[in-house]
Each structure stands twice: as structure tokens, then as C-alpha cells.
Amino acid sequence: MSVQVLVPSALRSEVDGAARVEVEAGGGSLRDVLDELERRWPRLGRRIRDEQGELRRFVNVYVDGEDVRALGGQEAGVTDGAEVQVIPSVAGG
């Protein structure tokens, strides 16, 4: 199963500047996609998930435009050709 992961500019340094990366993940869940993403780009994986493997509070993840927190978190289903978007929160003031 092939999935496109959109990488925001704040995280592109972790994937050699790529705006999107293709990930092959076999299990059909967001967790499988993130596991493969972390296997290939460990620093990116650590920016998305914490030491317990949970999504960081300040990172929002969408599968085909839907917030994964409303779809079951990392257990959200991901189909072949899906688009996963990672958006870190931006603080400022």
C-alpha cells in the first residue's frame, strides 16, 4: 500500500527538503504509516510521536483531510493512495 505524506516546511529538513514522501505501509492504519516513516526518517518520527509512541500534542495529522483524532488516532484506517498531512502547531506572539 502506497501513501503520500505531505511534509510541512518546518519538518522538511528531516526528509532532505522533500515536500512530500511516498511510504509503503502494509497494515492499513496510520500507525503502520508512521512506523514506516519513522523507520526511514527516525528524526521525523520523533518530531511526530513522543517516547511512548503517541502523537505529540502539538502535532495535527490528517488522512485525506480528516483529523485522525476524530477517526481513532493512530488506528485510523489508511487506504492505498491516501494522503497523510502532518501539521505541527505554530506558536508565536
Long-range contacts (C-beta under 8 A, 24 or more apart in sequence): 1-25, 1-26, 1-28, 1-78, 1-79, 1-80, 2-80, 2-81, 3-33, 3-78, 3-80, 3-81, 3-82, 3-83, 3-84, 4-81, 4-82, 4-83, 4-84, 5-33, 5-37, 5-83, 5-84, 5-85, 5-86, 6-83, 6-84, 6-85, 6-86, 7-44, 7-86, 8-86, 8-87, 8-88, 10-88, 10-90, 11-44, 11-47, 11-86, 11-88, 14-41, 14-43, 14-44, 14-47, 15-41, 15-44, 23-84, 25-78, 28-77, 28-78, 28-79, 29-74, 29-75, 29-76, 29-77, 29-78, 30-61, 30-63, 30-68, 30-73, 30-74, 30-75, 30-76, 30-77, 30-78, 30-84, 31-74, 31-75, 32-78, 33-78, 33-84, 34-74, 47-88, 48-86, 58-88, 58-89, 59-86, 59-87, 59-88, 59-89, 60-86, 60-87, 60-88, 60-89, 61-85, 61-86, 61-87, 62-87
